[in-house]
Amino acid sequence: MKIINAPDARSVRIAGIEIIDSAKAVASVFTEILLFMVWFPAIVYGLYRVVIALWDASLKPQSLMEFINFMVELYSYVLPSLAVIAVALIVVLSIFKRLSSIWEGRKQ
């Protein structure tokens, strides 16, 4: 039995705006960026501590709290810009989808 007027499985409508597959892909990429932003500093700090252990006399070790404070300050600038970029991409893709459907309607 076929359901008439069922929403497309590839899209979700939120507050009258259709979020399409491309927007979901944008969200997926930004989620992966956020995950990268979590584990990358841990690896960098771990490698930094290894370098300190190998050349302990010549380098002043940075404490973990100083490093965490630096990363928090850095991410306080990065995260809002990522959010703005993600929202802008989703809006542009939604507008493009809407305009392309209008264009297809006029061609027919």
C-alpha positions in Angstrom: 0.0 0.0 0.0 1.4 3.3 -1.1 1.1 6.3 1.2 0.1 9.6 -0.6 1.7 12.8 0.6 4.3 11.0 2.7 7.4 13.1 3.3 10.5 12.2 1.3 12.7 9.8 3.2 15.7 12.0 2.2 14.4 15.2 3.7 13.2 16.6 7.0 11.0 19.7 7.4 11.8 21.8 10.4 9.9 25.1 11.0 8.9 25.1 7.3 12.5 24.7 6.1 13.3 21.5 4.3 16.7 20.1 5.4 18.0 18.0 2.5 20.6 15.3 2.1 23.3 17.8 1.4 22.6 19.6 4.7 22.8 16.3 6.5 26.2 15.7 4.8 27.3 19.2 6.0 26.2 18.3 9.5 28.1 15.0 9.3 31.3 16.7 8.2 31.1 19.3 11.0 30.5 16.5 13.5 33.7 14.8 12.2 35.6 18.1 12.5 34.4 18.4 16.2 35.6 14.9 16.9 38.9 15.7 15.3 39.1 18.8 17.5 38.8 16.5 20.5 41.4 13.9 19.8 44.0 15.9 17.9 45.1 18.1 20.9 45.4 15.0 23.0 47.8 13.5 20.4 49.7 16.8 20.1 50.1 17.1 23.9 51.2 13.5 24.1 53.9 14.0 21.4 54.9 17.2 23.1 55.4 15.4 26.4 57.5 12.7 24.6 59.7 15.4 23.1 60.1 17.0 26.6 61.1 13.5 28.0 63.7 13.1 25.3 65.1 16.7 25.6 64.2 17.5 29.1 67.1 19.9 29.9 66.6 22.2 26.9 62.8 22.7 27.0 60.6 24.1 29.7 57.6 21.7 30.0 54.1 23.2 29.7 51.6 22.0 32.2 48.5 20.1 31.1 46.3 22.9 32.5 48.1 25.6 30.6 47.7 23.5 27.4 44.0 22.9 28.1 43.5 26.6 28.7 45.2 27.4 25.4 43.0 24.9 23.5 39.8 26.3 25.2 40.8 29.8 24.2 41.6 28.7 20.7 38.4 26.8 20.3 36.4 29.7 21.7 37.3 31.4 18.5 36.9 28.4 16.2 33.6 26.9 17.3 31.4 30.0 16.7 32.8 30.4 13.3 32.2 26.7 12.5 28.6 27.1 13.6 28.1 30.2 11.5 29.6 28.4 8.4 27.4 25.3 9.0 24.2 27.3 9.3 25.1 29.4 6.3 25.8 26.3 4.2 22.5 24.6 5.3 20.5 27.8 4.4 22.2 28.2 1.0 21.6 24.5 0.2 18.0 24.7 1.3 17.4 27.9 -0.8 19.1 26.2 -3.8 16.8 23.2 -3.4 13.7 25.4 -3.2 14.8 27.5 -6.2 15.6 24.4 -8.3 12.2 22.9 -7.5 10.6 26.2 -8.7 12.8 26.2 -11.8 11.7 22.6 -12.6 8.1 23.5 -12.1 8.4 26.4 -14.6 10.1 24.2 -17.2 7.2 21.8 -17.2 
